[in-house]
Amino acid sequence: PDILQDSKLVTLYLTMLVTFTDTSTWKIVKGKGESLRPALTRICENIMGHLNQKGFYTILQILLTNGLARSKPSLSKGTLSAIFTLSLRPVVAAHFSDNLLRSFLIHIMSVPAVVFHFSTLTPECMAAMQTHDLFRKFVIFLSREEQCADICVCLEGSHTLCLLGNLIHLGFLNEKVLEEEASHFVKDLTDMLSYCQRYVSQKKSNLTHWHPVLGWFSQTVDYGLNESMPLVTRQLQYLWGVPVIRTLFCDVLSKKLESQEPTPPSAQPTTSQNNLPVKNLFKRAFQKSASVRNILKPVGGKRVDSAEVQKVCSVCVLYQTALTTLNQIRLQILTGLTYLDDLLPKLWAFICELGPQGGLKLFLECLNNDTDESKQLLAMLMLFCDCSRHLITILDDIELYEEQISFKTEELITISSFLNTFVYKMIWDGILENAKGEKLDLFHSVHGWLMVLYERDCRRRFSPDDHWLR
């Protein structure tokens, strides 16, 4: 498309196809020819069916990739709009059948950062997507496991990642639909990320190439894909941006952390000037006590099989899968998840309320269970530990001890006690002897967070005497 002569031919062919696949611009059907419209519309549908049989979507994919998968797009606004119109018409004519939705996802939505280009160059294309509610249809289509697996196998690793980025971008642009279809959206993304993780692990060999998001694995060199990867990464970043996090973690973030009732200071004489320092001291103590939250210890109360807990667990599994799969941008993900000051303390409060007797007992029981439910709960704990460790590592002493960003000192004591017992139990029960995979990753997450707390306590004491196991 960047060659002038080819660009003219592309424009000519696209104009012809746009004209012959829709009767709305035909003068013959206006006025007295209105009765001919149904028959002519049927002819247009037959033309689109013939084009599909001849690999129409594959050709559009090549055209989009050659024009967009580069540092500077070479497709004009009109050309891009025509390609989108032609790709959407068969889907609409077939009433969004599974077969054509599959073709649209594989050939159009897997083009690197195509949603980004649609939204910046042709906003009317995005409006058409919203009119036809395409994002919801994509999410529901992919929520069926066999169809999602089929799409991933057809695309392989790198282009599955491109499809993932486009879906995340659509979710960011359609916040209301994302909120309504959050469970399907989370499942789709988790399945696709898991596929990418398996794909990369299977492609390890001596002949590997570095991927800026997935790391080292054996892959064919695609220079267009490499050039567009910064835009794909930018799309992926929406997943750990504030709007999407607020939507997916709404059940956790809507939780209110109770505050202690401040105890009013005792009456002090106010006539003497010598009592002013005492007044200020009580005033500061009063203000501080008003800002300190009740320290939530493992109290239990939430059923593990409740819809709320299941939803939060699935979201945590999604982000934990993203951390392990997108390992080259792991720090970006952790930074995004810790941006909201109230997410981690509220997630800790949520953990404390799980099960009939509180979080610690529940998670200790999960260590010896190999059920999907136990794996989801442990993934929640891993995500909390990884994010908290990342946050505390970058906080200085003033932010940690005086400003007490995210966690109060008393909460750090409770958390360290929880982690202390949990790690001790893992070692004492011999879980680490043959641990590998998820169990080993769990230990590294929990133990790493515990050691960060211990090191901060050694540098400046915040825990009581005999707090650490010796």
C-alpha positions in Angstrom: 0.0 0.0 0.0 2.9 2.4 0.4 3.7 2.2 -3.3 1.7 4.9 -5.2 0.6 2.6 -8.1 -0.4 -0.2 -5.8 -2.2 2.2 -3.6 -4.3 3.4 -6.5 -5.2 -0.1 -7.5 -6.1 -1.0 -3.9 -8.4 2.0 -3.7 -10.1 1.1 -7.0 -10.7 -2.5 -6.1 -12.0 -1.6 -2.6 -14.4 1.0 -4.1 -15.7 -1.5 -6.5 -16.2 -4.1 -3.7 -17.9 -1.6 -1.4 -20.3 -0.7 -4.2 -21.1 -4.3 -5.3 -21.7 -5.6 -1.8 -24.4 -3.1 -0.7 -27.4 -1.6 -2.6 -27.7 1.6 -0.5 -25.9 3.7 -3.1 -27.4 2.1 -6.2 -29.6 4.6 -8.2 -31.6 1.8 -9.8 -33.3 0.9 -6.5 -34.4 4.5 -5.8 -37.9 5.6 -6.6 -39.7 3.1 -8.8 -37.0 0.5 -8.5 -37.6 0.0 -4.8 -39.3 -3.3 -5.5 -36.0 -4.6 -6.9 -34.1 -4.0 -3.6 -34.8 -7.5 -2.0 -33.6 -9.3 -5.1 -30.6 -7.1 -5.6 -29.7 -7.4 -1.9 -29.8 -11.1 -2.3 -27.4 -10.8 -5.2 -25.0 -8.8 -3.0 -25.1 -11.5 -0.3 -24.3 -14.1 -2.9 -21.3 -12.0 -4.0 -20.1 -11.8 -0.4 -20.6 -15.5 0.0 -18.5 -16.1 -3.1 -15.8 -13.8 -1.9 -15.6 -15.6 1.4 -15.2 -19.0 -0.3 -12.3 -17.5 -2.3 -10.4 -16.4 0.9 -11.6 -12.8 1.1 -10.8 -12.4 4.8 -7.3 -13.7 4.3 -6.7 -11.1 1.6 -8.0 -8.3 3.8 -5.8 -9.5 6.6 -2.7 -9.3 4.4 -3.7 -5.9 3.2 -4.3 -4.6 6.8 -1.0 -6.2 8.0 1.0 -4.7 5.2 -0.5 -1.3 5.8 -0.7 -1.1 9.6 2.0 -3.4 11.0 4.8 -0.8 10.7 6.1 2.1 12.6 4.0 4.5 10.5 0.7 3.3 8.9 0.5 3.6 5.1 -3.3 3.1 4.8 -5.3 6.2 4.4 -8.5 6.9 6.4 -10.7 6.1 3.4 -8.9 2.8 2.6 -9.0 1.7 6.2 -12.7 2.5 6.5 -13.4 0.6 3.3 -11.6 -2.5 4.5 -13.5 -2.5 7.8 -16.8 -2.0 6.0 -16.1 -4.9 3.7 -15.0 -7.2 6.6 -18.1 -6.4 8.6 -20.7 -6.7 5.9 -20.6 -10.5 5.6 -20.8 -10.9 9.4 -23.9 -8.6 9.6 -25.5 -10.3 6.6 -25.1 -13.7 8.2 -26.6 -12.4 11.5 -23.3 -12.8 13.3 -23.0 -16.5 12.8 -20.2 -18.4 14.6 -18.5 -19.2 11.4 -18.1 -15.6 10.3 -17.4 -14.3 13.8 -14.5 -16.8 13.8 -13.2 -15.5 10.5 -13.5 -11.9 11.7 -11.5 -12.7 14.9 -8.8 -14.7 13.2 -8.2 -12.5 10.2 -9.2 -8.9 11.3 -9.0 -8.7 15.1 -5.6 -10.5 15.1 -4.0 -7.7 13.0 -1.5 -6.0 15.4 -3.1 -3.0 17.1 -5.9 -2.8 14.5 -8.4 -1.4 17.1 -5.9 1.3 18.0 -5.7 2.4 14.3 -9.5 2.2 13.9 -10.0 4.4 17.0 -7.4 7.0 15.9 -7.9 7.1 12.1 -11.5 6.1 11.6 -13.7 6.8 14.7 -16.8 5.9 12.6 -15.5 2.3 12.5 -15.5 2.2 16.3 -19.0 3.6 16.3 -20.1 0.8 14.0 -18.5 -1.7 16.3 -20.5 -0.3 19.2 -23.7 -0.1 17.2 -23.5 -3.8 16.4 -22.2 -4.6 20.0 -19.3 -6.5 18.5 -17.3 -6.5 21.8 -20.0 -8.4 23.6 -20.4 -10.8 20.8 -16.6 -11.5 20.7 -16.4 -12.0 24.4 -19.4 -14.4 24.5 -18.1 -16.3 21.4 -14.7 -16.8 23.0 -16.2 -17.8 26.4 -16.9 -21.2 24.9 -13.7 -23.1 25.6 -13.5 -25.1 22.4 -13.9 -22.0 20.3 -11.3 -20.0 22.2 -8.9 -22.9 21.9 -9.6 -23.2 18.1 -8.9 -19.5 17.6 -5.6 -19.7 19.6 -4.3 -22.7 17.7 -5.1 -21.0 14.4 -3.3 -17.8 15.4 -0.4 -19.3 17.4 1.4 -17.3 20.1 2.3 -13.9 18.7 -0.9 -13.2 16.9 -2.9 -14.6 19.9 -1.2 -11.8 21.8 -2.3 -9.3 19.2 -5.9 -10.5 19.4 -5.6 -10.2 23.2 -4.4 -6.6 22.9 -7.3 -5.7 20.6 -9.9 -7.3 22.9 -8.4 -5.4 26.0 -8.5 -2.2 24.0 -12.2 -2.8 23.1 -12.9 -3.5 26.7 -11.3 -0.2 27.7 -13.4 1.7 25.2 -16.7 -0.1 26.1 -16.6 0.2 29.9 -20.3 -0.5 30.3 -20.2 -3.8 28.3 -17.0 -4.7 30.2 -18.8 -4.3 33.5 -21.7 -6.5 32.3 -19.6 -9.2 30.7 -16.7 -9.1 33.2 -16.8 -12.8 34.0 -16.7 -13.8 30.4 -14.0 -11.3 29.6 -11.8 -12.5 32.5 -12.2 -16.1 31.4 -11.4 -15.3 27.8 -8.2 -13.4 28.7 -7.1 -16.1 31.2 -7.5 -18.9 28.6 -5.6 -16.9 25.9 -2.8 -16.0 28.3 -2.6 -19.6 29.4 -2.3 -20.7 25.8 0.5 -18.2 25.2 2.3 -19.5 28.2 2.0 -23.1 27.0 3.0 -22.1 23.5 6.2 -20.4 24.6 7.2 -23.3 26.9 6.7 -25.7 24.0 8.8 -23.6 21.6 12.0 -23.6 23.7 14.9 -24.6 21.6 18.4 -23.6 20.6 17.1 -21.5 17.8 15.2 -18.8 19.6 14.3 -15.2 19.0 13.6 -12.6 21.6 10.0 -11.4 21.9 9.5 -8.0 23.7 6.6 -9.3 25.7 6.8 -13.1 25.8 10.6 -13.5 26.0 12.7 -16.1 24.3 11.1 -18.8 22.2 11.4 -20.3 18.7 9.4 -18.2 16.3 9.4 -17.1 12.7 10.8 -13.6 12.2 8.0 -11.2 11.4 9.4 -7.7 11.0 6.0 -6.1 10.7 5.0 -7.7 14.0 8.1 -6.4 15.6 7.6 -2.9 14.4 4.0 -2.8 15.7 4.8 -4.4 19.1 5.1 -1.1 21.0 1.4 -0.4 20.1 0.4 -3.9 21.1 2.1 -3.4 24.4 0.3 -0.1 24.8 -3.0 -2.0 24.3 -2.0 -4.6 26.9 -1.3 -1.9 29.4 -5.0 -1.0 29.5 -5.5 -4.3 31.4 -3.6 -3.0 34.4 -4.8 0.6 34.0 -7.0 2.2 36.6 -10.4 2.1 34.7 -10.1 -1.7 34.0 -8.8 -2.5 37.5 -11.7 -0.5 39.0 -14.2 -2.5 36.9 -12.7 -5.9 37.5 -12.0 -5.4 41.2 -15.2 -3.6 41.9 -16.3 -6.1 44.6 -13.0 -5.6 46.4 -12.8 -1.8 46.0 -16.4 -1.2 47.0 -15.5 -2.6 50.4 -15.3 0.0 53.2 -12.5 -0.3 55.6 -13.8 0.5 59.1 -12.1 3.1 61.1 -11.5 3.1 64.8 -13.7 5.4 66.8 -11.5 8.1 68.0 -11.3 8.5 71.7 -11.7 12.2 72.6 -8.8 13.5 74.7 -9.4 14.3 78.3 -10.2 17.9 79.2 -7.1 20.0 79.7 -6.8 23.4 81.3 -6.5 26.0 78.6 -5.6 29.1 80.6 -1.9 28.4 81.1 0.5 28.9 78.2 2.6 26.0 79.6 -0.2 23.6 78.6 -0.1 24.4 74.9 2.4 21.7 74.0 0.3 19.2 75.9 -2.8 20.4 73.9 -0.9 19.9 70.6 0.2 16.5 71.6 -3.3 15.3 72.4 -4.6 17.0 69.2 -2.0 15.0 67.1 -2.9 11.8 68.9 -6.6 12.4 68.3 -6.0 13.0 64.6 -3.9 10.0 64.2 -6.3 7.7 66.0 -9.1 8.9 63.8 -7.2 7.9 60.7 -6.1 4.4 61.8 -8.3 1.5 60.5 -9.4 -1.4 62.6 -6.8 -4.0 61.9 -8.7 -6.8 60.2 -7.4 -10.2 61.4 -8.6 -13.5 60.0 -12.2 -13.5 61.1 -13.9 -15.5 58.4 -17.5 -15.2 57.2 -17.4 -15.3 53.4 -18.3 -18.6 51.7 -15.7 -19.7 49.3 -18.3 -20.9 46.8 -20.2 -17.6 46.8 -20.4 -15.6 43.5 -18.5 -12.7 44.9 -15.5 -14.8 46.0 -15.5 -16.8 42.8 -15.4 -13.6 40.7 -12.5 -12.0 42.7 -10.6 -15.3 42.5 -11.0 -15.4 38.8 -9.8 -11.8 38.4 -6.7 -12.6 40.6 -6.0 -15.7 38.5 -6.1 -13.5 35.4 -3.6 -11.0 36.7 -1.4 -13.8 38.1 -1.4 -15.5 34.7 -0.5 -12.2 33.1 2.5 -11.9 35.5 3.8 -15.3 34.6 3.1 -15.1 30.8 4.0 -11.5 30.0 7.3 -11.8 31.9 9.1 -9.1 30.0 6.7 -6.5 31.2 6.1 -7.9 34.7 7.2 -4.8 36.5 4.8 -2.7 34.5 1.9 -5.0 35.6 3.0 -4.9 39.2 3.3 -1.1 39.1 -0.2 -0.8 37.6 -1.7 -3.0 40.2 -0.2 -1.1 43.0 -1.1 2.3 41.7 -4.4 2.4 43.6 -3.5 2.9 47.3 -6.7 1.1 48.5 -6.6 -2.1 46.4 -4.0 -4.0 48.4 -5.4 -3.3 51.9 -8.9 -4.1 50.7 -7.7 -7.3 49.1 -6.1 -8.2 52.4 -9.3 -7.5 54.2 -11.1 -9.7 51.7 -8.6 -12.5 52.3 -9.1 -12.2 56.0 -12.8 -12.8 55.6 -12.6 -16.0 53.6 -13.8 -19.3 54.9 -15.6 -20.0 58.2 -12.6 -19.4 60.4 -10.5 -16.8 58.6 -8.0 -16.7 55.8 -5.0 -18.5 57.4 -6.8 -21.7 58.1 -8.4 -21.8 54.7 -5.1 -21.2 52.8 -3.3 -23.8 54.9 -6.0 -26.3 53.9 -5.6 -25.3 50.3 -1.9 -26.4 50.4 -3.0 -30.1 50.7 -5.8 -29.8 48.1 -5.4 -30.0 44.4 -8.8 -28.7 43.4 -9.4 -25.8 41.0 -10.9 -23.9 43.9 -7.8 -24.2 46.0 -5.6 -23.2 43.0 -7.7 -20.1 42.6 -7.4 -19.1 46.2 -3.7 -19.6 46.3 -3.4 -17.5 43.1 -5.1 -14.7 45.0 -2.6 -15.0 47.8 0.3 -15.1 45.3 -1.0 -11.9 43.6 -1.4 -10.2 46.9 2.2 -11.1 47.9 3.8 -10.2 44.6 2.1 -6.8 44.5 2.7 -6.0 48.1 6.3 -7.0 47.9 6.7 -4.7 44.8 5.1 -1.8 46.6 6.9 -2.1 50.0 10.3 -2.5 48.2 9.9 0.9 46.5 8.6 2.8 49.6 11.1 4.7 51.7 11.0 4.8 55.5 8.9 8.0 55.7 6.3 6.5 53.3 6.2 3.2 55.1 6.4 4.2 58.8 5.1 7.7 59.0 2.8 8.2 56.0 1.9 4.5 56.1 0.9 4.3 52.4 -1.5 1.5 51.6 -0.7 -0.5 54.8 -0.8 0.6 58.5 2.0 -0.6 60.6 -0.4 -2.8 62.6 -1.6 -4.4 59.3 2.0 -5.2 58.5 2.3 -7.0 61.8 -0.8 -9.0 61.1 0.3 -9.8 57.5 3.8 -10.9 58.6 2.3 -13.2 61.3 0.1 -14.7 58.6 3.0 -15.2 56.2 5.3 -16.5 59.0 2.9 -19.3 59.9 2.1 -20.1 56.3 5.8 -20.5 55.3 6.6 -22.5 58.4 3.7 -24.8 57.6 4.9 -25.3 54.0 8.3 -26.3 55.2 7.3 -28.4 58.1 4.8 -30.4 56.1 7.4 -31.2 53.5 5.4 -29.5 50.7 8.7 -28.1 49.4 10.5 -31.3 49.1 9.2 -32.2 45.7 7.6 -28.9 44.9 7.6 -27.6 41.4 5.4 -25.4 39.2 2.6 -23.6 41.0 3.6 -24.8 44.5 7.2 -23.6 44.1 6.0 -20.3 42.7 3.7 -19.9 45.6 6.5 -20.4 48.1 8.7 -17.9 46.3 6.0 -15.3 46.4 5.0 -15.8 50.0 8.6 -16.2 51.3 9.8 -13.2 49.2 7.1 -10.9 50.7 7.9 -12.3 54.2 11.6 -11.6 53.8 11.0 -8.0 52.6 9.0 -7.4 55.8 11.6 -9.0 57.9 14.4 -6.9 56.4 12.4 -3.7 56.9 11.7 -4.7 60.5 15.4 -5.4 61.1 16.3 -1.9 59.7 13.6 -0.2 61.7 11.5 -2.1 64.2 7.8 -2.2 63.9 6.9 -5.6 65.2 6.5 -6.6 68.9 9.0 -8.8 70.8 9.0 -12.5 69.9 7.1 -11.8 66.7 9.3 -13.8 64.3 9.6 -17.5 64.5 13.1 -18.6 65.7 
